[in-house]
Every structure is written in C-alpha cells, then in structure tokens.
Amino acid sequence: MLLIKLLCLIGYIQICVTKSIENTYFEKYTYKSNFTDDELFQSTYTRKHLDLLKSETRNLFTYAWNKYMEFGFPYDEVKPLSCEPYKRDLKDPLNTVQNDALGNFSITFFDALDTWIIMGDVDKFHENVKIIEKMYLDFAIDSTIQVFETNIRLLGSLLTSHLYAIDPRRGFQIPNYNGFLLKLAYDLGKRLIVSFYHPEEDEWFDDDFRKYFTFNYPRINLQNGHRNLMSKLKQNQCTSGITSLTLEFTLLSRLSNDTIFEKISRRAVLDMWSQRSKLDLLPMSFDTSTRQNTDSTTGIGASIDSFYEYALKYAVLFNDDTFLQIWKDSYKALLTHSQNAFGIFTNVNVENGMAVTEWIDSLGAFFPGLQVLAGDLKNSIKLHRVYFKLWNNYQAIPERWNFMPFRSESHFSYLNREYRDGDVIEGLDLDSTNEVLVKNSVGLEWYPLRPEFIESTYHLYRATKDPLLLRIGEEFLEKLRSRYIAPCGFSGSLDIIRDVRQNRQESFVLSETLKYLYLLFDTENDIQIGNTIFTTEAHPFWYDNRLHSFNTLDAFELEKMNELNIDDMPNQSFLDKFIHGERFELNKDFLALRQYFTENLEKVDPLIYRIADINAFELEENGEKVRSFGKSIRVTEDEYIHLKKNELKSSVLNPDYLKLDYCQVPSRNTFGSKYFEDTEFYKLDWKYAMTLRKPMYLLDKPSLELDPIFYNNVQGNNMFCSREQHTVEWEALISIDNSFPVAPIYILQQYDILFIKDLEGLRLQFENLQTGLVDSKGEIVTNDTIAANGGRIRLTKINGLDVSDTIVMVNAGSRIFHDESIENIKSNGQNLLVNNDVVGNMRILTPTTAGPKNHD
C-alpha cells in the first residue's frame, strides 16, 4: 500500500510552530507553583518527571480544596470567580439545573473526600472524616434533590470512605472507628429508596407489568419524601436515573445486611431492560406517570451513559452473569447500530437504528474507558480519538459537538464538489468563513471541566502505556493552571467559542477530573487491584467476604434505626391532611416499601428473552407451523441465563463473532507512540473538516501530538498516515417486513470466516470500488484491485465488525433471496449481488460448497 510519510505533511501539521517556555515559577492569583514550565512540560515521562506532574496535580487540588473550605464550606459549592458560596435556588423549586445536585449537604466536601485517599494523604482523610462526625447525625434536610446525583456523589462517597476506614489492606484504616459513615449511608439510602414507593399510583394500571414496574421518581425531598412534590419534578425520568443506582445500593445492602437496596435497584434494571427494542436498544427517557419510554432515541451520552457503565461494572464487582449478559447484548447493539465508520457512536432510533441527531455530547467521552474494562481496545482507541480531536481543536470538550455538517454544507453548494479545508463561503474571507463553521459545529458551547475525557485517557493508558496519553494529561495540566485556574478554584468555559469563563465549580472537578489526572501520572498506583471499580463519580468500590470481618457495627445495629417511634410520628388533624397531605415519616414509608416490594416481587417474570434460533418454529392452535424466530417471551432470571448460555451452541459455529468474550492484548512500542503508526489517525480530520474547527483565538495552536518537544522525544521509524479516502461507503439495514429480528452471525471456527444463516435484520456497510479513487485502505483502486476483491463492491462492516479483509459466507436459503419484493439484493449462486454488482467478499454457501452432500 502506498503511504505518505507523516514527516512530509509539514504544511498540514504545522510542525514548525513552537511554544515559548519561560524558566520561572508559575504564579496566578494566590497559587504559586513549585516548578517551572520547562521542569513540568518536558514530555520525557521518566519516573522523576511523572513525580513532578503528580505533585503539581496534588498542589492544584489542594489549592481548590482550600479555597472551597475558606469561601464555600459548609455550603455545597464555591463560585470560583467571585469567591462566594454557590447555594440552592430557594425561590424557584423548578430550577433543577441548580438544585438537583445541591442539597445543603456540603457536596463538594463529601464528593472530593476520597481524592485525598487517592493522593495518599492519610492524615487529611482522617481529619475530614472527623469533621463529618461532628456535623452530621442524619440527612433529614428540607432539600428536594435528584436521586441519581445524590446517589453517585454523596452515597458513593460515604460508602468508599467507610471501606477505607475499615479495611486494613488499603492502608487508610481509622483507629477506633465506630462505623458512623455506614450509618449515615444507611440513613441516606433509606431517604433515596423511598422514591421507589408509589402504591397509590400502582393501582391505576390493570396490566401487571406496568402495575409492578420497578422505578424511582427522579427527585425526592430528603426530609418530606415525594408525596407533596410538584408533578413536574416527578414525571420526567431518564434511563440512567433508574438503572444507575445498583452499585451504591447493592454495596450498601452487602455492608448493612439489608437486602432491600440491592433487590429493588437490581429489579429496576431488569424491568427497564425488558423495555428494549428488538434491536436490543434502550431509549433514553421514561415517563413515570405512564411507565413507558417517551422517545425512541438512544446513544452513549447524557440520560443513558451510566446504564451501560453500571451493567458492566456491576458484573465485575459482584460477579453477576445476568448483568454481564445485559452488557454484552447492549454493547453489541451499539456496535451494530450506533457506531459509524469513524468510531463515533451516533444517537439512533431504537426501532430501526437510523441516526436521529447531528450531534454527540461530552458525557460520551467516558465510553472508551468502559471499552477498556470490557477488553475492547481497538474500538476504545477509535472512539477516544474522536474526543482527542475535539480537545485538539477546542482545548475543551464542547457539551455538544455537531459532527454532521448539515448546518454548513449548503454554504458550499456553489462549488459543485465536496468541501475541502480552505474553501470559503461566498462573500466571506477565510477567517469569517471559519467563524461561521465554528459556530455551526458547536451545539452547546459550555465546558464545565468535565472528567470523562481524562477518565478514558487514564484507563486507556493503563492498558496501552502509550506516551501520547501522558502527553494529553500534560497538556490538560498546563491548561488547567494557565487558563482554567481562578481566584477560588477552577472555572470552566461558559462559551468555548468566545473563551468566556464560567462562575461555577461543580463537585466533580475535585472528585473526578483532578483525581483521574493524578492517577494518569501515578503509573505505579495499584488502586484497581482485584475487582475494584470506579463508580460513575470516580468513587472506588471493592467487595469481598472479608469486609464483614472488618465491620465495626453489630449485625443488627442498623436495623434498630428502622424502629418506629410512635411518639415522634405526626398526629395530623383532618384539616392539616387536607391542606398539606399525608406527612412523611421515613421509617414508616421505608418499612412499608420493604413489605410491598417483597409481596409483589414474583408476580411478574422480570426479563424478556427473544428467540434467536433462525430455524425455530411453533405450532398454532389450528395446527399450523409458524416461525418463532425473534418472538419475545417473558422468563425468570435463571431461565434467561440458561437460554443465553445454551443459545445456538455448536462446536463448529461460534456466535461470538465480535469476540466480546475475549480481552484484546495491546501492542506496545518501547520507544515511541503507536499512534504515529496508525494510518487512520487523520481520517477524522479529513472526514469532518467542516465541523472540526478551531475558534479564532486558537487558530495558531498546533495539534498537541505535534508539539516539538513531545514529537522529538517519541518519533520512530514507522510514522505514516494514509491518503484521504474518496470512494463512497454506504449502509443497508435489511428487513423484509420492517420487524428487524436480528439474525445471528457465526464464526466458522475451523476456517475463521463468518457465516450468516439469514440476512434478516443485519446492518451492512458497503464500499463502491471505482478505479482511480483512493479506497478505505488508502490504496488507489485499479482493475487489479477490483479483480482481487472479486467485484466492484466490498463489504466493509457487518453488525459492528470490520470485515474488509474477511470472507463472509451467506446461506443460500436466506429468505431474502426468495422474496420477490426485494429487488436490489440477490444471489447469482456464487456471490451476493447489490444492485446487480458483485459483492466480492460475500460468497453464497450452498450444499455443494459446504461439503459432501448427505444422501441419507
């Protein structure tokens, strides 16, 4: 394959741009660094250099923590620009953007507590735990908060802190610790879990599945419950809000010996999973009044991100087969229908897999880290590259990036060809054109220093040890202290286009962003030993049976907290009940929930299983034999796992064509970066030249991988990038009746080729090979190329798997070949035909080609 050496692309990569480094100690506001720029940003990544980067990260965290304690504590946050507390909006209860995470419970203090642990400061951790013991007996606070945010930020922090306080194996055990953090966690857990208690509304439904559907209201008042909440605060729920309580609730159950938290949160996931479409895609939104999904959109970002995260991490932490299967099926569906050819996971319709939005959001940047945990390094690197390109252009991750060029492409219709970088809008010069393109490319323009990109960078570095990932952290650290530092902490961007600062520092900046940045440089940290995982708020969790021997609480001590005190229960008058409704009494509702859930738990089987055998049939009452492939049946959890494990078992045919049961082993370069050997590294820049744009104030900033100091340290001998592709690729989703029952795909283990029994429900990506054009492999297409392929069309992807160099065998008995309504997909007996053109790597498998005929 002809390749162009990267070194020749001087004009494109701007390698000659250098940065000025002053040999002075950095100072800004009241922050004074102990290091010069050239000490910190040398891109050598020796042990000594990494120690400097760790120290600077720790010092920046300490700076922000101290500013919060001075100007924000005991309120929830500090305003980093004006140095004053950021509080709940008491005037507007519908201001959920401000109030959901602010509960008047010092959330920055709690959320960032275990960051001291990660940074190795035992004394500071013990000191802060004593502050909590003096300030909090319970969480009976008159604050209406979001259950999801309070669970991940506050409950998660309490549980992690308790684990470190009791477990001598971790080195942070607190002497004479009485278990009060677990008591606080139990009290908070009760106040959150009663959001699942709504028996009055259950009676509105005749259908048992809806009647006993397990879900929580999105918000609850910690002191007064949910009965008197405005309906607008209870109705609109998201998938993450229901399915992302399992880690915290289950760990609370295991530590407290009260199973209700685990049972309810787990059942909520199973009930939601049974709402998935035939494509195994789950919508983002849920209406608590109708108990049904309110849209048909899904993706990997906001409103659904942690559904996938908690499915996999729950399976890892608690060794759970059901949740592992949910992860595999949902991830397989995403690879099939959401991931495009460039690694972007687009938002799609759950019923047909068609793209429905022009944008992706910043929260999806966590997903490469999850792919690392799943062992899928190839796709992790591919998706991480997308967010890396965003950082390269914006020095931030915009809340939404409009990757599709719909808003801008009409400006260039006068060219009568595809857009090329450097083209201008008629009547505008190059700078003015860029301003238009930048504005159109950013859907939501803020960047509150979210952690997801650094989180994935950390996980990917642990797997690959590639120095470019350390370069990303080095760059992030430099921007954190030069651009984002503020008088009282760190201030993100309110507008990344105009470089306007934001007067807010959310708790995740200290609990996640700086934590993951520190861990990225702390290459010898063994925090993730055994089954330790990070929650979605970066609180480390681990669980094994030995924890019970370390517990300082009596087995029944927490249950005593549930005793009803008749003297304290409100004795309301009729008029008071009429005006204010039934008063909330925590233990009364909690015990009623426990009884109600237990009584109704087995009235409905929790899981939907779809028959995956393409040849499955069943008899109707009239004796007629009908196909049951794709039909849904409701089963118990044990039945579900049994059916999945025995699904299409064969010594010859392996249904794990994506190899999700295997972990990929990284290929490492001892002296350089493997990214410089990646021929597809600049494909995104070419494909999305219209939407990957730099704001005016960053136009002279070179790509960080091409910073001269880093580049000269890691360059090797195999640095190439491919030519820009010009051939056309297109997709086809095949269904005879638009029912989309997805046919299985197998690996023929003996030959390591793919076999398809039926084309029904498959998502195929084809490439038209046209002579003279550069194809997807970076090669110029010739007649020899077409002859070697076996036809003018190449299958490049099938249901999430790249197959450009793979032979795919299609069963000659596939129904689509015998349906006269399908005109553009046929068989010529040897190959698949699309619009009468041969698909070279899709062969027809007949009894003759399959082997000797059976004459019995």
Beta strands, then each sheet from edge to edge (+ up, - down):
strand 1: 4-5
strand 2: 25-28
strand 3: 31-36
strand 4: 77-79
strand 5: 84-86
strand 6: 144-146
strand 7: 219-221
strand 8: 236-238
strand 9: 285-287
strand 10: 292-293
strand 11: 297-298
strand 12: 348-349
strand 13: 359-361
strand 14: 400-402
strand 15: 442-444
strand 16: 485-486
strand 17: 489-490
strand 18: 493-495
strand 19: 500-501
strand 20: 533-534
strand 21: 540-541
strand 22: 607-610
strand 23: 617-619
strand 24: 625-627
strand 25: 632-635
strand 26: 653-654
strand 27: 720-721
strand 28: 728-733
strand 29: 745-748
strand 30: 753-756
strand 31: 763-768
strand 32: 793-798
strand 33: 801-802
strand 34: 808-811
strand 35: 825-827
strand 36: 831-834
strand 37: 837-845
sheet 1: 1+ 27-
sheet 2: 2+ 3-
sheet 3: 4+ 5-
sheet 4: 6+ 7-
sheet 5: 8+ 9- 10+
sheet 6: 11+ 12-
sheet 7: 13+ 14- 15+
sheet 8: 16+ 17-
sheet 9: 18+ 19-
sheet 10: 20+ 21-
sheet 11: 22+ 25-
sheet 12: 23+ 24-
sheet 13: 26+ 29- 30+ 34+ 37+ 36- 35+
sheet 14: 28+ 31- 32+ 33-
end
